[in-house]
Amino acid sequence: MIAERFHLPTGILSPGLKLRVGMRFVPGALSLLIMLAVSVAALLALVMRSEAGMSLALLHEPWFWHVLRFSLWQALLSAVLSLMLALPVARALALDRALLGRTWFLRLCLLCFVMPSLVLVTGLVTLFGRLGWITPLLGDDWQLYGLAGILIAHVYLNAPFAIRVLSHRWQSIPVDAWKISAQLGLRGWQRFRLVEWPVLRTAVPGVFGFIFLLCFNSFAIVLALGGGPRATTLEVAIYQALKFDFNPPEALFLAGMQLIVAGGLFALFSRWGGLQWLVAARGGDVWHPQVGSLTRWSSRLLYALVAIFLLLPIVSLLPVAASASGAPPWSEIVRASLNSIGLAVGAALLALLLALAALSVWRHFGDGSRRRLIEAAAVHHLVIPGMVLSVGLYVLLMSRVNWLEWGWAAIVLLNALIALPFVFLQLKPSMFEYDAQYRQLLADLGLRGWRHWRWVLGPFLQPALRRVLAIAFVLALGDFAVFGIFGQSSWQTLPWMIHALAGSYRLDAAAAASLLLLALALGALWLLEREQERA
Amino acid sequence: MNIHHSLSVAAFMLAAGSAAASSELTVYTYDSFISSWGPGPALQARFEAECECTLKFVGVEDGVALLNRLRLEGSNTQADVILGLDDSLISDARKHALVQAHSVDLTSIPFVAALAWSDDSFVPFDFGYFAFIYDQQKVTAPARSLAELIDGKARVIYQDPRTSTPGLGLLHWVRAVYGEEAPAAWTRLAAHTVTVTSGWSEAYNMFLQGEADYVLSYTTSPAYHIISDGTDRYRAAQFVEGHVAQIELAALSAHTDNPALANRFLSFLLSREAQEIIPVTNWMLPVRDDVKLPETFDQLIRPSRIGFGADEVGAYRAAWVREWRDAVSR
């Protein structure tokens, strides 16, 4: 029975081996337990704080439906636009080896995750605001505030993520597939449909779902650039319910709606995707498909424009930072940076461990529904607001844990969980590929446990591991919300410091600290990816 | 003699060696108060010199986060003193029994006339009036009343009352001036509102970038620009209806185990010494009227104070927010 379920050849299972198979599930089960327990515990803690049960009063307010509609609408548009921009750029990155600064561009793409909202808003105002550099080109009717501002900001934040993921997918198209398509004389649309789309199809719906959720949950940006409370997302209401009113019943209701609506849509999107057996392109093969010169040059132009678009908010920090009237408090900034790095490294490693452990169970289930359950456990943190998780956990353990002392542990854990969906979904295809290629071989070799990891699986996954480690690190480095609940200023982090500086008129010092934050993220990416080239 | 025993003896000797410095006072406050450029470090140095105790600050995001942190922690809290709730949060703090009566003699303090403070649990350590700031190089004829601003066409940025205390202050202000007519006033203001941000810094930064003619801030904001940037181009508009104040408060935690030391800290906050430090580090006004301030502060507007009492603000806040939300979302 076990053998059937776990794809093992029947007949070789001795009782001792059965036990070993069982033991193999311990890390995975533990990891799944942690993932689910934190969410369940956090929600339960809020339920216990809600004497009156979940508040359904909001269902009768037209305002609520307006906000829900707007949240969905802007998230949908943002996701569509981000993908439309990302697809051609990702294709150029994957296929056009002559592009300048590809590596740095891909690193730049991740910086958006640490971009403090203040920096992004400032940058976009510098470009598109009333006195913006680009505004004169946009005609007299141009108005940043409103849907336009929200969409620009969301495309800025999310298209780069899509570019990164999709260009990796594009690169994974087997060289043989390109060669055959060239021999068959496939070109343009035909080639896209027959060679490229089948590969992309495995990633596009997932990326779309991710971006949709990220935009659905965004609120500081939506408020600042939305032009007023007409443009509000459910997340603002959750923030208000938990932060200002401390109204757990209302927060629970809103989080529940978010879980149902956003989670449902995400599940729908990800079902369109799927996994596909792929032979990865490896080992310095340098075959590249021919691309028409019009396509090539237009995508190079687009690439350059996107690079400028991504760089400008960062560039616009320079004059502000340079104008610092008093010296920024460097010693404090450096201390905050060290705290940030420590917490982010912890969170990134934990996220990686959790994802690997969960995948170790996932790969042994052949059938879709059990796999999907594990996927849901690993990805659902994307739909539960970080604020709900943090406050719930805080309340639950408050009487047993001294958070002033142990807050750092909660910060590491929650940031790991928040990064987990990104890590899990990006490691999954590699794990799938690995099994597809080597399962039979491994069964013959009989490699198991540590030796299997050390000599076969580890090296195979290494590039993907570095990539997801980078994402998790950068995500945790930019954390603001979780620190707001568990942190305290005696060991404050860099994003927190930026917030404090900007909140006391020291916008110039905040700009300098923001540059440092971006530089740290870039440095980490460089370190991780440089190693990768050497390996 | 076992090892634990000898350790505790050593600890006792250490404690005895450093005189009575073993007592520690934990003060919960908001983050920017204790940053290196805030009042925290200077106050700490002065207070520790006179109390022979250790002062420990725990900083959270802002006043609202402070209230919630205390609500969550309940009797588990380690706070001895709560520093940085504002007057709009008094009723919440009382409702959840977070504070206890102090023993500071307030009658001996020469409070600024506008404050006239007497409260048995909270003492004010600074205050400020909300005001709309403008750039006098751009706005040559600033609005002289809230009505003029609301009925005019000037571009305005303010903060969301659901996420920020200045935003809540404006809610209070509009209610104080317009009463039941507030929703209509909000709708008129919405027509020329550039945007509403979640926090003060986004709004203020956008204003400095030239996105709006007016931004909601404090009457003391120009002092910062004069002292730190050396420019007097930013001014606060004085409104004839009067301005709503934000009073920042300190109180004894209901669960402190060192009320004597905590009371001593509250008295220290009201001393001339502390009151001279706070305005130029926290950019708010002193609560005493006998404090020497940099001349810059003389150039600031001195509005009259209007508004409701803390209990009313506490009672109506949720209704005001809903009223605002519905009026501006239309």
Interface residues (C-beta under 8 A of the other chain):
Chain A: W63 H66 S117 L118 V121 T122 V125 T126 G129 R130 L131 Y145 F219 A220 L223 A224 L225 G226 G227 G228 P229 R230 T232 V236 A237 Y239 Q240 L242 K243 F244 D245 F246 S325 G326 P329 E332 V391 Y394 V395 M398 S399 N402 L404 G484 Q488 S489 S490 Q492 W496 H499 A500 L501 A502 G503 S504 Y505 R506 L507 A510
Chain B: D31 S32 I34 S35 S36 W37 G38 F57 V58 G59 V60 E61 D62 V64 A65 N68 R71 L72 E73 G74 N76 Q78 D160 R162 T163 A190 T193 V194 T195 V196 T197 S198 G199 W200 S201 E202 Y204 N205 M206 L208 Q209 G210 E211 S221 Y224 H225 S228 D229 G230 W283 A318 V321 W324 R325 D326 V328 S329
